Amino acid sequence: MFRRTFWFTAGAAAGVWATTKVHSKLRRLTPESLAAQAADKAVDAGHRLREFALDVRAGMAQRESELGEVLGLDAPADPELPAQRRLAVEGRVEHRSDDHAHNRHDHSDRLNSRTPHNRNEDH
């Protein structure tokens, strides 16, 4: 009689254990749970990416300072050298109306014009 009770209890316990495991797996596979897991992994990846970016930035600053020391870029400028020049930006050349008086059929100035024109006047 004790053997039957033992095996009945062991079977019931195994059934409860298996049912609990199956239900926990099913809960982990619901769309809400999968979305939460994906969000957690995305947040974790974001933290790792930020740490990587900070490490890269720190290494870049360190290497830049090393190169500055080696190349002498941190030293003050030599007073005998001229100052750096700035490049001048050329302005846009405006067309005068009398430049196109001799060529009435040239409409290239209309391409750069800011005023709209009637497309039908060319026909």
C-alpha positions, 0 to 999 in steps of 0.5 A: 500500500505504501508503494502505491501511495509513494508512486501516486504522490511522485506522479502527482508531483511530477505532473504539477512540476511539468504543468508549472514548467509548461505554463511558465514557458507559455507565458514567456512566449506571449507577444507581450512577454516577447516585446518586453524581452526585446525592449530589455535587450534593446535597452541593454544594447543601447547601454553597451553602444553608449559605453563603446562610444564613450570609450572611442571618444576617450581614446580619440581624445587621448590619441589626438593629444599624443599626436599634438605633442609629437607634432608640436601642434600645442606649441604657440604659433611662431610670431615670424610666421604670417597668420592663416588666410581665409578663403574669400567666397565669390559673390554671385554676379548679377546680370544687367538688363542691357547685357541681354538687349542684343540677344532677345531670344536668349532666356538663360537669365530666366533660369536664375531669375527669382521672379516667375515668368509666363511660360506661354510667351515663348510660343 
